Protein backbone atom coordinates (compact mmCIF):
# COMPACT_ATOMS: atom_id res chain seq x y z
CA UNK A 1 0.00 0.00 0.00
CA UNK A 2 1.47 3.33 -1.05
CA UNK A 3 1.80 5.86 1.75
CA UNK A 4 0.04 9.20 1.25
CA UNK A 5 2.20 12.29 1.14
CA UNK A 6 0.80 15.36 2.81
CA UNK A 7 1.95 18.95 2.50
CA UNK A 8 2.94 18.84 6.15
CA UNK A 9 5.39 16.00 5.60
CA UNK A 10 9.05 16.47 6.49
CA UNK A 11 10.03 16.34 2.81
CA UNK A 12 7.50 19.03 1.86
CA UNK A 13 8.62 21.24 4.75
CA UNK A 14 12.23 20.92 3.59
CA UNK A 15 11.30 21.83 0.00
CA UNK A 16 9.36 24.86 1.23
CA UNK A 17 12.31 25.90 3.38
CA UNK A 18 14.68 25.68 0.41
CA UNK A 19 12.38 27.57 -1.95
CA UNK A 20 13.57 31.07 -2.65
CA UNK A 21 11.24 33.97 -2.12
CA UNK A 22 10.56 35.99 -5.26
CA UNK A 23 9.57 39.61 -4.65
CA UNK A 24 6.47 40.89 -6.46
CA UNK A 25 8.64 43.32 -8.41
CA UNK A 26 10.25 40.36 -10.24
CA UNK A 27 6.92 38.84 -11.39
CA UNK A 28 6.12 39.29 -15.07
CA UNK A 29 2.41 40.08 -15.35
CA UNK A 30 2.52 41.59 -18.86
CA UNK A 31 0.68 38.63 -20.44
CA UNK A 32 -2.35 39.06 -18.14
CA UNK A 33 -4.92 41.47 -19.59
CA UNK A 34 -6.54 44.17 -17.44
CA UNK A 35 -10.03 43.35 -16.18
CA UNK A 36 -12.71 45.36 -17.94
CA UNK A 37 -15.43 47.26 -16.13
CA UNK A 38 -17.98 44.69 -17.34
CA UNK A 39 -15.92 41.82 -15.94
CA UNK A 40 -15.63 43.58 -12.58
CA UNK A 41 -19.40 44.23 -12.48
CA UNK A 42 -20.10 40.52 -13.12
CA UNK A 43 -17.58 39.36 -10.51
CA UNK A 44 -18.98 37.35 -7.64
CA UNK A 45 -17.65 36.99 -4.13
CA UNK A 46 -16.23 33.51 -3.48
CA UNK A 47 -16.68 31.76 -0.17
CA UNK A 48 -19.33 30.94 2.32
CA UNK A 49 -22.28 33.32 2.48
CA UNK A 50 -22.85 35.17 5.74
CA UNK A 51 -25.90 33.52 7.30
CA UNK A 52 -25.73 34.75 10.88
CA UNK A 53 -25.60 31.20 12.29
CA UNK A 54 -21.97 30.31 11.68
CA UNK A 55 -20.55 27.32 13.50
CA UNK A 56 -17.44 27.53 15.65
CA UNK A 57 -14.33 25.78 14.42
CA UNK A 58 -12.88 23.32 16.94
CA UNK A 59 -10.35 20.51 16.93
CA UNK A 60 -11.07 17.12 18.44
CA UNK A 61 -9.26 13.79 18.39
CA UNK A 62 -11.22 10.80 17.13
CA UNK A 63 -9.96 7.24 16.83
CA UNK A 64 -9.15 6.38 13.20
CA UNK A 65 -11.56 3.40 13.14
CA UNK A 66 -14.41 5.55 14.48
CA UNK A 67 -13.70 8.31 11.96
CA UNK A 68 -13.61 5.79 9.11
CA UNK A 69 -16.95 4.39 10.24
CA UNK A 70 -18.47 7.89 10.46
CA UNK A 71 -17.21 8.70 6.97
CA UNK A 72 -18.74 5.50 5.58
CA UNK A 73 -22.04 6.25 7.31
CA UNK A 74 -22.02 9.81 5.97
CA UNK A 75 -21.30 8.58 2.43
CA UNK A 76 -24.19 6.14 2.74
CA UNK A 77 -26.47 9.10 3.57
CA UNK A 78 -24.87 11.30 0.85
CA UNK A 79 -23.72 14.03 3.23
CA UNK A 80 -20.39 15.38 4.44
CA UNK A 81 -19.03 13.53 7.46
CA UNK A 82 -18.68 16.77 9.47
CA UNK A 83 -22.40 17.40 8.99
CA UNK A 84 -23.20 13.89 10.17
CA UNK A 85 -21.01 14.30 13.27
CA UNK A 86 -22.72 17.63 14.01
CA UNK A 87 -26.17 16.04 13.71
CA UNK A 88 -25.22 13.11 15.95
CA UNK A 89 -23.75 15.39 18.61
CA UNK A 90 -26.76 17.69 18.45
CA UNK A 91 -29.17 14.78 18.91
CA UNK A 92 -27.17 13.42 21.83
CA UNK A 93 -26.82 16.83 23.52
CA UNK A 94 -30.52 17.67 23.34
CA UNK A 95 -31.84 14.19 24.10
CA UNK A 96 -34.05 14.25 27.17
CA UNK A 97 -33.07 11.78 29.81
CA UNK A 98 -36.08 10.27 31.60
C-alpha positions as CSV (number, residue, x, y, z in Angstrom):
1,X,0.0,0.0,0.0
2,X,1.5,3.3,-1.1
3,X,1.8,5.9,1.7
4,X,0.0,9.2,1.2
5,X,2.2,12.3,1.1
6,X,0.8,15.4,2.8
7,X,1.9,19.0,2.5
8,X,2.9,18.8,6.2
9,X,5.4,16.0,5.6
10,X,9.0,16.5,6.5
11,X,10.0,16.3,2.8
12,X,7.5,19.0,1.9
13,X,8.6,21.2,4.7
14,X,12.2,20.9,3.6
15,X,11.3,21.8,0.0
16,X,9.4,24.9,1.2
17,X,12.3,25.9,3.4
18,X,14.7,25.7,0.4
19,X,12.4,27.6,-2.0
20,X,13.6,31.1,-2.6
21,X,11.2,34.0,-2.1
22,X,10.6,36.0,-5.3
23,X,9.6,39.6,-4.7
24,X,6.5,40.9,-6.5
25,X,8.6,43.3,-8.4
26,X,10.2,40.4,-10.2
27,X,6.9,38.8,-11.4
28,X,6.1,39.3,-15.1
29,X,2.4,40.1,-15.4
30,X,2.5,41.6,-18.9
31,X,0.7,38.6,-20.4
32,X,-2.3,39.1,-18.1
33,X,-4.9,41.5,-19.6
34,X,-6.5,44.2,-17.4
35,X,-10.0,43.3,-16.2
36,X,-12.7,45.4,-17.9
37,X,-15.4,47.3,-16.1
38,X,-18.0,44.7,-17.3
39,X,-15.9,41.8,-15.9
40,X,-15.6,43.6,-12.6
41,X,-19.4,44.2,-12.5
42,X,-20.1,40.5,-13.1
43,X,-17.6,39.4,-10.5
44,X,-19.0,37.3,-7.6
45,X,-17.7,37.0,-4.1
46,X,-16.2,33.5,-3.5
47,X,-16.7,31.8,-0.2
48,X,-19.3,30.9,2.3
49,X,-22.3,33.3,2.5
50,X,-22.8,35.2,5.7
51,X,-25.9,33.5,7.3
52,X,-25.7,34.7,10.9
53,X,-25.6,31.2,12.3
54,X,-22.0,30.3,11.7
55,X,-20.5,27.3,13.5
56,X,-17.4,27.5,15.7
57,X,-14.3,25.8,14.4
58,X,-12.9,23.3,16.9
59,X,-10.3,20.5,16.9
60,X,-11.1,17.1,18.4
61,X,-9.3,13.8,18.4
62,X,-11.2,10.8,17.1
63,X,-10.0,7.2,16.8
64,X,-9.2,6.4,13.2
65,X,-11.6,3.4,13.1
66,X,-14.4,5.6,14.5
67,X,-13.7,8.3,12.0
68,X,-13.6,5.8,9.1
69,X,-17.0,4.4,10.2
70,X,-18.5,7.9,10.5
71,X,-17.2,8.7,7.0
72,X,-18.7,5.5,5.6
73,X,-22.0,6.2,7.3
74,X,-22.0,9.8,6.0
75,X,-21.3,8.6,2.4
76,X,-24.2,6.1,2.7
77,X,-26.5,9.1,3.6
78,X,-24.9,11.3,0.9
79,X,-23.7,14.0,3.2
80,X,-20.4,15.4,4.4
81,X,-19.0,13.5,7.5
82,X,-18.7,16.8,9.5
83,X,-22.4,17.4,9.0
84,X,-23.2,13.9,10.2
85,X,-21.0,14.3,13.3
86,X,-22.7,17.6,14.0
87,X,-26.2,16.0,13.7
88,X,-25.2,13.1,16.0
89,X,-23.7,15.4,18.6
90,X,-26.8,17.7,18.5
91,X,-29.2,14.8,18.9
92,X,-27.2,13.4,21.8
93,X,-26.8,16.8,23.5
94,X,-30.5,17.7,23.3
95,X,-31.8,14.2,24.1
96,X,-34.1,14.3,27.2
97,X,-33.1,11.8,29.8
98,X,-36.1,10.3,31.6
